[in-house]
Amino acid sequence: MPKVTITSTGLNQTKEGSGLEITAALTQSPKYDVTALTAAATLTKGGVYTIAGDGALAVTLPLAADVPGSFFTLRAASAHAHFLTGSAESAGTTALTDGTSKGSKLALAAAVGNSVTVVSDGKNFCVMANSGSLTLSGT
């Protein structure tokens, strides 16, 4: 069986070894700048975002297929029910899932500090973690 090593140059496979052996060496964790959103916005890349406004703001995610593997962390900096939608949304489609249910809209409860982290799997945005309550709705 091949030996696979993950390094800074990617996957390296050799014919030596028995069974599948994977060795990973990470030199540092990914680091994102924090971007403040103060108006409705359409995101184009993963990152960490704070959301604050005079009312609830809509944040539109890009197509999941355009950003596979990208993480989006959003945190409410104002006490409004901010919400996320997907760019691909049309009647009868969903782009967000928490593993149990799916929806076309994810709303954070109206409290400062509520947050959610989603990751694109290339088809949907999957909820990885959240703080405070959130609601998935729409089909």
N, C-alpha and C positions, 0 to 999 in steps of 0.2 A: 504494500500500500504506500501511497505517496506521503511525504512529509510536507505540510503547509506551514509557512511562517508569515505572519503579518508584520511588516516593517513600514517605515516611512515611505518606502518606494512601492508599497502595495503588497499583493499576495505573491509569495515565492514558493514554488513547488519543486521538490526534488523527488527522485525515485527511491531514495533510501528510507529505511525505517519499516516498521510493521504496524499496521493499523493507521488510523488518521490521527496525527498529532498536530495540534494548533498551538502556536506560541505567539502571544501578542505583546508588544512593547509600546506603551504610550508614553510619550515624553511630556505631554501636557494636556490638560483638559481643554475642550473647546471653550472659547471665550466670546461673548457677544456684547456689543455696546447696547445700552438701554436707549430706546427711542421714545420720546414723548409724543403721543397722539392727542391733539386738542380739538380735532374736527373729524368728521367721518373720513375714512381712508380705505384705499385698496392697497393691500400689501403685495409686494413682489418677491420678497425673499424672507427666509426664516430669521428669527431674532427675538429679542426681548423688548416688549413694548409696554408702556404705561398708558392708560386711557383716562382722560379727565376732560370734562366739559360742563357746560351749563345744563345739559340734559343728557339723556342716553345717546351714545354714539354707536353707529354701525361700522364695524370693521369687516371688510371683505377679504377673504383669503384668496390666493391665486388658485388656478387649477391644480389639483393634487398631482396630476400627471406631469406638470411642469416643474415641480419641486420635490421629487421623491427623496425621502430621508430627511427633509428639512423640519426642524422644530420651531414652533411659534409659542412663545410664552407671553401671555397678556395679563396685566394686573390692573385692577380698578384703582385709580387714584382719586376718584370722586364717587359719591354715594348715589350712583345712577345704575339702572339695569342695562349696562352696555351689552351689545350682542355681536356675534360673529356669524357670517354667512359665507358660502362658497361661491366662487366665480361661475362655476358650472351650473348653478341652480336654475332650474326651470320647473314648471309644474310637474309634480310627481317624482322628482329626483331628490336624493339626499347626498350630502357630502361629509357629514360629521357622524361619528359613532363613538360610543363609550364602551363598546363590547357587548352591551345588553340591548341598547336601542339605537336607532338612527334618526337623523333629522336634518333639516335644511337650515336650521337656525339654532345657535347655542347662546343662551342668555345667562349672564352672570347676575346674581342677586344684587339688589341695590345697597351695597355696603362697601366702604373703602377697604381695600386689601384683598378682596376676592380675586382669585387668579385661576388660570387654566393653562396647561401646556398640551398642545396637540402636535402630532407628527404626521407627515404625509407618508402613506404607504404606496403612493403612486396611483391609487384609486379613490381613497377616502382620506379624511383627516381623523386620526384616532386620538381620543382623549387619553393622555398618559398620566396626568395628575391634575388635581384641582384643590383649591383652598376655598372654603365657603361653599355655598350651594350654586348649582347651575342647572339649567333646564334645556333639554333638547326638544325641539318641536318642529312641525312642518313635515311634509312628505314630498 
